[in-house]
Amino acid sequence: MEQRGTLQSWNDDKGFGFIQPEDGSERVFVHISVMRGDARPSQGDPVLYLSAVNEQGRLRATHMRSEGLSIDRPAIRRKPRESSRRKAEKSTRSAVRRRQHGAGIQHAWPKLLVWLALCCLPLVGVLTLYSQQGWLLALALYPAVSLWSFILYRGDKQRAQQSRQRTPENWLHLTELLGGWPGALIAQQVYRHKTRKAAYQTVFWLVVVAHQLFWIDWLLLDGRYLGWLLV
């Protein structure tokens, strides 16, 4: 059977307080999780509650509602709204976790299609190069250097989070230039790393364009302008 009391104290940020029973007996601990109704409680509210003794032998409320909230009103089935401060704290924690662990790749499918499109010319190019000249290195170059580039990006992201010495950007660009740009592009999206630095992105995309132009020249113009790079 519900008992009457007054919410003698209430910490809204932490979501707990104490009920002073109407009969003046021992105070009862109450947590926000057992509160019913969509309005948050405040100190001095008259309440109705049920209580039980917990494992430590202390009284704890198992149910609490505002005295003005009828048991048959729909709101009795709803829990109170979170305080604005608690919502802000949760939002901040979520943002920190996203920055630390990555928020996942946004718009993943369109970006995957762009990545595949950019890889088409290099793929056709290395297969043609291998079939014509038997260069095994041509088949291994892009995957191997891309993996190396991905690892460098991952390490640099971790160092940034730990405020440690960073990987020089020139090293990252060098791996991209040597054929690691596909892995670098994946790492940028997975770790949300270097994506907002305009100067860095400018150099990165110039490297990507350079690779596209090289394979266009090799495949369509028989290496007339850039073929000397493979001689």
C-alpha positions in Angstrom: 0.0 0.0 0.0 1.3 3.4 -0.9 2.5 5.7 1.9 2.5 9.5 2.0 5.5 11.6 2.5 7.4 14.7 1.5 10.5 14.8 -0.8 12.7 16.3 1.9 15.8 16.6 -0.3 16.5 16.1 -4.0 19.7 16.2 -6.1 18.5 16.7 -9.6 21.9 16.4 -11.2 22.5 13.0 -9.6 18.9 11.9 -9.7 18.3 10.9 -6.1 17.0 12.2 -2.8 15.2 11.3 0.5 11.6 11.1 1.4 10.4 12.1 4.9 7.4 9.8 5.7 4.3 11.5 6.9 4.4 9.6 10.2 7.9 11.0 11.0 9.7 7.7 10.7 13.1 7.1 9.2 13.8 8.8 5.9 13.6 6.7 2.7 16.2 6.9 -0.1 14.7 7.3 -3.6 16.3 7.1 -7.0 15.0 8.7 -10.2 14.6 5.3 -11.8 11.6 4.4 -9.5 9.9 7.7 -10.1 6.8 7.8 -12.3 5.3 10.7 -14.2 6.8 12.9 -16.9 7.7 15.8 -14.6 10.9 15.8 -12.6 10.6 15.9 -8.9 11.8 18.8 -6.7 12.4 19.3 -3.0 9.3 19.7 -0.9 7.0 17.8 -3.3 4.3 15.7 -1.5 4.7 12.2 -2.8 3.2 8.7 -2.6 5.6 5.8 -2.4 6.3 2.2 -1.7 9.4 1.1 0.1 11.5 -1.9 1.0 14.6 -2.7 3.0 17.6 -3.3 0.8 20.6 -5.7 1.3 22.3 -3.2 3.5 19.3 -2.9 5.8 18.3 0.5 4.6 14.9 1.8 3.5 14.7 2.4 -0.2 11.8 3.5 -2.3 10.7 0.9 -5.0 8.1 3.3 -6.4 7.3 7.0 -6.1 4.9 9.3 -7.7 3.7 12.9 -7.2 0.7 13.0 -4.9 -1.2 14.9 -7.7 -0.6 12.2 -10.3 -3.5 9.8 -10.4 -2.7 6.1 -10.6 -4.9 5.7 -13.7 -3.4 8.6 -15.7 -1.2 7.6 -18.7 1.7 9.7 -17.4 2.1 7.3 -14.5 3.6 4.8 -17.0 6.3 7.3 -18.1 9.6 8.0 -16.4 10.6 11.6 -15.8 12.5 13.6 -18.4 16.2 14.0 -18.1 17.4 17.3 -16.7 18.9 19.6 -19.2 22.3 19.4 -17.5 22.3 15.7 -17.6 21.3 15.7 -21.3 24.2 18.1 -22.0 26.6 15.9 -20.1 25.6 12.8 -22.0 25.8 14.7 -25.3 29.3 15.9 -24.4 30.4 12.4 -23.4 29.0 11.0 -26.7 30.9 13.6 -28.7 34.1 12.8 -26.9 33.6 9.1 -27.6 33.0 9.8 -31.2 36.2 11.9 -31.4 38.2 9.2 -29.7 36.9 6.2 -31.4 35.6 7.6 -34.6 32.0 8.2 -35.4 31.9 5.7 -38.2 32.0 6.6 -41.8 29.2 9.1 -42.6 27.4 8.5 -46.0 29.4 5.3 -46.3 27.9 4.0 -49.5 28.4 7.1 -51.7 31.9 7.4 -50.4 32.6 3.7 -51.1 31.4 4.2 -54.7 33.7 7.2 -55.1 36.6 5.2 -53.7 35.9 2.3 -56.1 35.7 4.7 -59.0 39.0 6.2 -58.1 40.6 2.8 -57.9 39.4 1.7 -61.3 42.1 3.3 -63.4 45.0 2.2 -61.1 43.5 -1.4 -61.0 43.3 -1.6 -64.8 46.7 0.0 -65.1 48.5 -2.4 -62.9 46.8 -5.4 -64.4 47.8 -4.2 -67.9 51.3 -3.5 -66.7 51.6 -7.0 -65.3 50.2 -8.7 -68.4 52.5 -6.8 -70.7 55.7 -6.8 -68.6 55.2 -9.4 -65.9 55.9 -7.0 -63.0 54.7 -8.7 -59.8 55.6 -5.5 -58.0 52.9 -3.7 -59.9 50.3 -6.0 -58.4 51.6 -5.7 -54.8 52.4 -2.0 -54.8 49.0 -0.4 -54.2 47.8 -2.9 -51.5 51.1 -3.0 -49.6 51.7 0.8 -49.5 48.0 1.4 -48.8 48.2 -0.9 -45.7 51.4 1.0 -44.6 49.6 4.3 -45.1 46.5 3.1 -43.1 48.8 2.0 -40.2 50.5 5.4 -40.2 47.2 7.3 -40.1 46.0 5.1 -37.3 49.2 5.7 -35.3 49.0 9.4 -35.9 45.4 9.5 -34.7 46.3 7.7 -31.5 49.3 10.0 -30.9 47.0 13.1 -31.4 44.6 11.7 -28.8 47.4 11.1 -26.3 49.1 14.4 -27.0 52.3 12.6 -28.2 54.7 13.5 -31.0 52.9 13.3 -34.3 53.8 11.6 -37.5 55.2 14.2 -39.9 52.7 15.1 -42.6 55.3 14.8 -45.2 55.6 11.1 -44.4 51.9 10.6 -44.8 52.0 12.4 -48.1 55.0 10.3 -49.2 53.1 7.0 -48.7 50.2 8.5 -50.6 52.4 9.4 -53.5 54.0 6.0 -53.5 50.6 4.4 -54.0 49.1 4.4 -50.6 46.4 7.0 -51.2 43.6 4.4 -51.3 44.5 3.2 -47.8 44.9 6.8 -46.7 41.5 7.7 -47.9 39.9 4.8 -46.0 41.9 5.8 -42.9 40.8 9.4 -43.1 37.1 8.3 -43.1 37.4 5.5 -40.5 39.3 7.7 -38.0 37.9 11.1 -39.0 41.5 12.2 -39.3 42.9 15.1 -41.4 39.5 15.5 -43.1 39.0 19.1 -42.0 42.5 20.4 -42.6 42.2 22.2 -46.0 45.9 22.5 -46.7 46.4 18.8 -46.1 43.4 17.8 -48.2 44.6 19.9 -51.0 47.9 18.1 -51.2 46.2 14.7 -50.7 43.8 15.2 -53.6 46.6 16.5 -55.9 48.3 13.2 -55.3 45.1 11.3 -56.2 44.7 13.4 -59.4 48.3 12.8 -60.3 47.8 9.0 -60.1 44.7 9.2 -62.2 46.5 11.3 -64.8 49.4 8.9 -64.9 47.2 5.9 -65.7 45.2 7.8 -68.2 48.5 8.7 -70.0 49.7 5.1 -69.7 46.5 3.4 -70.8 45.2 5.8 -73.5 48.3 7.6 -74.7 50.8 4.7 -74.4 52.7 6.6 -71.7 53.6 9.5 -74.1 54.0 12.0 -71.3 54.5 10.2 -68.1 55.6 6.7 -69.2 59.2 7.6 -68.4 58.4 7.2 -64.7 58.3 3.4 -65.2 61.4 3.2 -67.4 
